[in-house]
Amino acid sequence: MHLVNLKDSTEQVSFAQAVKQGIGAHQGLFFMDKIEPFTAEQIDSLLKLPLVPRSQQVLRHLIGNDELPELESIIADAFTFKAPLVKVDDTSACLELFHGPTLAFKDFGARFMARVLSAIIGNDKCTILTATSGDTGAAVAAAFYHQPKINVVVLYPKGMVSPLQESLIATLGDNIHAVEVDAPFDNCQDMVKAAFDDAEFKAAVGLNSANSINISRLLAQVCYYFEAVAQVPEEKRSHLVFAVPCGNFGNITAGLIAKALGLKARFVIACNANDTVPRYLASGTWEPHPTVATISNAMDISRPNNWPRVEALCQLMGWSLQDFAYGSVSDDETRAHMKAVHSATGYVLEPHAAVAHKVLSASLQDGEFGIFLGTAHPAKFKSEVDQTLGIDLPLPQTLAERMTMPLNKKLMAADFATLKSYMLDELKLAD
Ligand SMILES: *Cc1c(COP(=O)(O)O)cnc(C)c1O
């Protein structure tokens, strides 16, 4: 696989190198400069396969035959849970991506990445530093827990993740270090970027980012778009629409890679009040506002770091940004939609899926079939879901147990120097 730094095309790396490095010079993202599509016949036969063998073929095609001989076994080991497409009404279905260990779609990318990384680092030292607005940290912590030679430092914004998300991040211990930052998510992300810009520090701790900057996470996510289409009856496959609840825009980038590979669908961008991209698509002006807290908090991001990849892919494929449908949904509209769908169909939407379904409903044309991504289990947003719908959603038992365990976290100001001394002096990650 051949990847190029989007900010400096002279920096070109292999898949393994990009996974290890995370991000390129000048904070440039690595991305493909070529995608070889499957033929229509190949797509048809891929769609007949089960998840694991199909994903092995899709990712082998993307990564190529020269790298990662362990790929097939890594996929078999990482994708051990289902991604069912569950009908909600006559024209839409939810791709439920929340049946993994932390009940969020990020389990796919994080589990794949953890295994890829441990296959390629050999005896090198490795520290994962990741900023999370909720589910990334939980999924990464679970995926890397007890991995030998790998330490994980998770930064999350104080007061902006749910108690359940926090307990998933901060109750593991061992090689998982939870840092609560007294600032919004974007500041956490800035601290991560500053760490990667400090070449000496980066080398000393073997720094690696496991958030959606890392190309391996995106590649894993490509697989479930194929899994979704494979579950749609053939007569409904010709006019498919994917609605993706967007935060950092990693999930939708993966969907667009699937489209570039030959999966036929159009894409709908769904945001909450953090609507930098919808406003950009409407006006042509990139103008991030300060991040605001919403009930769909994993999408509380006003400077989405995967957006350059979306633009690069559009350029590569000759797609126009004008072809995206998009929308942003307020908290009040999200709650009203959760209620409306629950009373009409009985289906329980958590806030992120509700944002996606709401924007999908507004965009869907006659004859189209819509798939919206269920990115988290409703129980992960239990208090909001219970209050809005007047129900008492049971918490899966493994999560209920985690909620009772003591938190082990470090509170910190949004300052890179403080983070650096914590990692070097307190955790001794460079020794
Ligand atoms: C991370 C996350 C999102 C946003 O996904 P991106 O890839 O960052 O766009 C949406 N919903 C949930 C529940 C998430 O955890």
The ligand as a MOL file (V3000), in Angstrom:
LIG
                    3D

  0  0  0     0  0            999 V3000
M  V30 BEGIN CTAB
M  V30 COUNTS 15 15 0 0 0
M  V30 BEGIN ATOM
M  V30 1 C -16.9660 8.6090 17.3450 0
M  V30 2 C -18.4320 8.6050 17.2590 0
M  V30 3 C -19.1020 9.2560 16.2120 0
M  V30 4 C -18.3820 10.0590 15.1680 0
M  V30 5 O -17.5710 9.2970 14.3240 0
M  V30 6 P -16.3940 9.9790 13.4960 0
M  V30 7 O -15.7040 8.8780 12.8220 0
M  V30 8 O -15.5300 10.7050 14.4750 0
M  V30 9 O -17.0560 10.9300 12.5510 0
M  V30 10 C -20.4810 9.1340 16.1470 0
M  V30 11 N -21.1670 8.4580 17.0870 0
M  V30 12 C -20.5590 7.8470 18.1210 0
M  V30 13 C -21.3870 7.1450 19.1500 0
M  V30 14 C -19.1710 7.9040 18.2360 0
M  V30 15 O -18.5880 7.3090 19.2710 0
M  V30 END ATOM
M  V30 BEGIN BOND
M  V30 1 1 1 2
M  V30 2 1 2 3
M  V30 3 2 2 14
M  V30 4 1 3 4
M  V30 5 2 3 10
M  V30 6 1 4 5
M  V30 7 1 5 6
M  V30 8 2 6 7
M  V30 9 1 6 8
M  V30 10 1 6 9
M  V30 11 1 10 11
M  V30 12 2 11 12
M  V30 13 1 12 13
M  V30 14 1 12 14
M  V30 15 1 14 15
M  V30 END BOND
M  V30 END CTAB
M  END
